[in-house]
Amino acid sequence: MRFSFASLAHNAMTYHQDWPRQWRSPTPKNHYDVIIIGGGGHGLATAYYLAKNHGVRKVAVLEKGWIGGGNTGRNTTIVRSNYLWDDAAHLYEKSLQLYEGLSKDLNYNIMLSQRGVLNLAHSLQDVRDTKRRVNANKLNGIDAEWLDAEAVRAFCPIIRTDKKARYPVLGASLQKRAGTARHDAVAWGYARAADMRGVDIIQNCEVTGITRQGDRVTGVETNRGTITAHKIGICTAGHSSVLAEMAGFAVPITSHPLQAMVSEPIKPVLDTVVMSNAVHVYVSQSDKGELVLGAGIDAYQSYAQRGSFHVVELQISALLELFPIFSRLKLMRMWGGIVDTTPDACPIISTTPVKNLYLNAGWGTGGFKAIPGSGFVFAHTIANEAPHALNAAFTLDRFSTGHLIDEHGAAGVAH
Ligand SMILES: Cc1cc2nc3c(=O)[nH]c(=O)nc-3n(C[C@H](O)[C@H](O)[C@H](O)COP(=O)(O)OP(=O)(O)OC[C@H]3O[C@@H](n4cnc5c(N)ncnc54)[C@H](O)[C@@H]3O)c2cc1C
């Protein structure tokens, strides 16, 4: 059933008892044309575009838990495209453009809120780097502005901008089209739209092995039996190296916890997203009124998706450097996700050494904003057995050829 004013009115008459389930819960078939491993945003978007743009008929998404239960449902929901290097900027800009039309495309309100993202500059070097990024963005046709300290104060009056601050605000970049989107809705919207096109979304189905015949992939072993497939795409974020090992190759990915937290809900007070790499905090206010705060990655590697106390202390002190106004707020809850980091802070969307096996990984701390664009180009790569122009640079072999796209220290460090 499509969501519309008519369907809402109709269901209101029956006390909302007759809404159908948003997607089926099918039994796995023995064989698929394409299996996508991982039911996060990237896996679900890939399945959707495989069905929609490439007419692939038999597609399954295998998810070991519940869809969106990984990083997709744990992130701080910032979307933006103001990356420094051309390859990254073009890919993230494509994604932002798809986000702008996504609620209509999926017939699902993803609650995109283009409230702007400020990246604060606190030192002369920050100012130079930020202005350079603003200019690079403009050359790539991406909206970006430089705000001096006074303009920052006018745009977001509750930021501490006085000169006595330990980290004085000297200015900021502003991308007005950037903002936030509702993370669950992105996963659910893609799931529902993919299901409507015949994609089987199979939850509680853990892939435990990847089978090969010679140099070609043939299927997967799961806790629900063996399933064969012509092609397989891996979209498992923090578990990418585990899946690659199952297929017999190594990836330059390390998995770290990344933590976030929310305050108690308060009345609307912050109508933009503020990020500071120097103080290291990024903050926005959710539609429920909570302040949503994100940290940097934990220094150690782990698969434990939980928060820890030392990060609370760091995050709250970083927040209060910029926003003394929040000093009496209470923290409500915190959590962690496992992010897949690469040496150049850029993703891998690529063929692999195993034929018909494709990898979409390495999004690290910033892949929520990339979900539509990543799904779009990964579906293209799987369907055509060759990359789309937008992901041609994001190969796995760049780590041996040296063609890195280094967003570390530029735009890849924050979300
Ligand atoms: C705290 C935090 C804050 C963040 N903030 C932002 C932000 O503000 N903006 C932004 O752009 N990005 C942000 N990110 C990053 C972003 O969340 C991720 O890059 C993105 O969600 C990755 O999506 P995904 O679909 O690749 O992975 P996931 O959503 O993690 O999905 C992968 C799925 O694979 C499944 N899986 C793993 N192994 C198997 C297996 N063997 N068999 C079957 N299924 C398996 C998992 O259960 C999981 O559901 C943040 C991340 C975190 C943790």
The ligand as an SDF file (V2000), in Angstrom:
LIG
                    3D

 53 58  0  0  0  0  0  0  0  0999 V2000
   27.9800    6.5320   16.7690 C   0  0  0  0  0  0  0  0  0  0  0  0
   28.0370    6.7120   15.2890 C   0  0  0  0  0  0  0  0  0  0  0  0
   27.8150    7.9690   14.7340 C   0  0  0  0  0  0  0  0  0  0  0  0
   27.8590    8.1460   13.3510 C   0  0  0  0  0  0  0  0  0  0  0  0
   27.4910    9.3530   12.8340 N   0  0  0  0  0  0  0  0  0  0  0  0
   27.3920    9.5120   11.5010 C   0  0  0  0  0  0  0  0  0  0  0  0
   26.8850   10.7140   10.9560 C   0  0  0  0  0  0  0  0  0  0  0  0
   26.4770   11.6200   11.6820 O   0  0  0  0  0  0  0  0  0  0  0  0
   26.8460   10.8450    9.6070 N   0  0  0  0  0  0  0  0  0  0  0  0
   27.2730    9.8660    8.7800 C   0  0  0  0  0  0  0  0  0  0  0  0
   27.2600   10.0600    7.5600 O   0  0  0  0  0  0  0  0  0  0  0  0
   27.7130    8.6690    9.2660 N   0  0  0  0  0  0  0  0  0  0  0  0
   27.7770    8.4660   10.5990 C   0  0  0  0  0  0  0  0  0  0  0  0
   28.1980    7.2720   11.1180 N   0  0  0  0  0  0  0  0  0  0  0  0
   28.6280    6.2030   10.2110 C   0  0  0  0  0  0  0  0  0  0  0  0
   27.4500    5.4680    9.6090 C   0  0  0  0  0  0  0  0  0  0  0  0
   26.5510    5.1020   10.6240 O   0  0  0  0  0  0  0  0  0  0  0  0
   27.9190    4.2090    8.8790 C   0  0  0  0  0  0  0  0  0  0  0  0
   28.9850    4.5120    7.9980 O   0  0  0  0  0  0  0  0  0  0  0  0
   26.7870    3.6070    8.0540 C   0  0  0  0  0  0  0  0  0  0  0  0
   25.5960    3.5160    8.7980 O   0  0  0  0  0  0  0  0  0  0  0  0
   27.1880    2.2320    7.5770 C   0  0  0  0  0  0  0  0  0  0  0  0
   26.0620    1.6060    7.0160 O   0  0  0  0  0  0  0  0  0  0  0  0
   26.1770    0.0980    6.5790 P   0  0  0  0  0  0  0  0  0  0  0  0
   24.8970   -0.2740    5.9480 O   0  0  0  0  0  0  0  0  0  0  0  0
   27.4350   -0.0680    5.7790 O   0  0  0  0  0  0  0  0  0  0  0  0
   26.4640   -0.6750    7.9430 O   0  0  0  0  0  0  0  0  0  0  0  0
   25.4970   -1.1920    9.0980 P   0  0  0  0  0  0  0  0  0  0  0  0
   24.3130   -0.3260    9.2710 O   0  0  0  0  0  0  0  0  0  0  0  0
   26.3710   -1.4520   10.2840 O   0  0  0  0  0  0  0  0  0  0  0  0
   24.9670   -2.5610    8.5040 O   0  0  0  0  0  0  0  0  0  0  0  0
   25.7900   -3.7020    8.3690 C   0  0  0  0  0  0  0  0  0  0  0  0
   24.9210   -4.8850    8.7270 C   0  0  0  0  0  0  0  0  0  0  0  0
   25.6470   -6.0820    8.4400 O   0  0  0  0  0  0  0  0  0  0  0  0
   25.1820   -7.0520    9.3360 C   0  0  0  0  0  0  0  0  0  0  0  0
   26.1180   -8.1830    9.3670 N   0  0  0  0  0  0  0  0  0  0  0  0
   27.3890   -8.2000    9.8410 C   0  0  0  0  0  0  0  0  0  0  0  0
   27.9140   -9.4400    9.7110 N   0  0  0  0  0  0  0  0  0  0  0  0
   26.9640  -10.2020    9.1140 C   0  0  0  0  0  0  0  0  0  0  0  0
   26.9110  -11.5650    8.7310 C   0  0  0  0  0  0  0  0  0  0  0  0
   27.9280  -12.4050    8.9380 N   0  0  0  0  0  0  0  0  0  0  0  0
   25.7700  -12.0350    8.1410 N   0  0  0  0  0  0  0  0  0  0  0  0
   24.6940  -11.2000    7.9390 C   0  0  0  0  0  0  0  0  0  0  0  0
   24.6970   -9.9140    8.3050 N   0  0  0  0  0  0  0  0  0  0  0  0
   25.8160   -9.4010    8.8850 C   0  0  0  0  0  0  0  0  0  0  0  0
   25.0890   -6.2980   10.6620 C   0  0  0  0  0  0  0  0  0  0  0  0
   24.2330   -6.9480   11.5800 O   0  0  0  0  0  0  0  0  0  0  0  0
   24.5770   -4.9470   10.2100 C   0  0  0  0  0  0  0  0  0  0  0  0
   23.1720   -4.7910   10.3610 O   0  0  0  0  0  0  0  0  0  0  0  0
   28.1770    7.0540   12.4940 C   0  0  0  0  0  0  0  0  0  0  0  0
   28.4220    5.7910   13.0460 C   0  0  0  0  0  0  0  0  0  0  0  0
   28.3300    5.6070   14.4330 C   0  0  0  0  0  0  0  0  0  0  0  0
   28.5590    4.2360   15.0010 C   0  0  0  0  0  0  0  0  0  0  0  0
  1  2  1  0
  2  3  1  0
  2 52  2  0
  3  4  2  0
  4  5  1  0
  4 50  1  0
  5  6  2  0
  6  7  1  0
  6 13  1  0
  7  8  2  0
  7  9  1  0
  9 10  1  0
 10 11  2  0
 10 12  1  0
 12 13  2  0
 13 14  1  0
 14 15  1  0
 14 50  1  0
 15 16  1  0
 16 17  1  0
 16 18  1  0
 18 19  1  0
 18 20  1  0
 20 21  1  0
 20 22  1  0
 22 23  1  0
 23 24  1  0
 24 25  2  0
 24 26  1  0
 24 27  1  0
 27 28  1  0
 28 29  2  0
 28 30  1  0
 28 31  1  0
 31 32  1  0
 32 33  1  0
 33 34  1  0
 33 48  1  0
 34 35  1  0
 35 36  1  0
 35 46  1  0
 36 37  1  0
 36 45  1  0
 37 38  2  0
 38 39  1  0
 39 40  1  0
 39 45  2  0
 40 41  1  0
 40 42  2  0
 42 43  1  0
 43 44  2  0
 44 45  1  0
 46 47  1  0
 46 48  1  0
 48 49  1  0
 50 51  2  0
 51 52  1  0
 52 53  1  0
M  END
$$$$
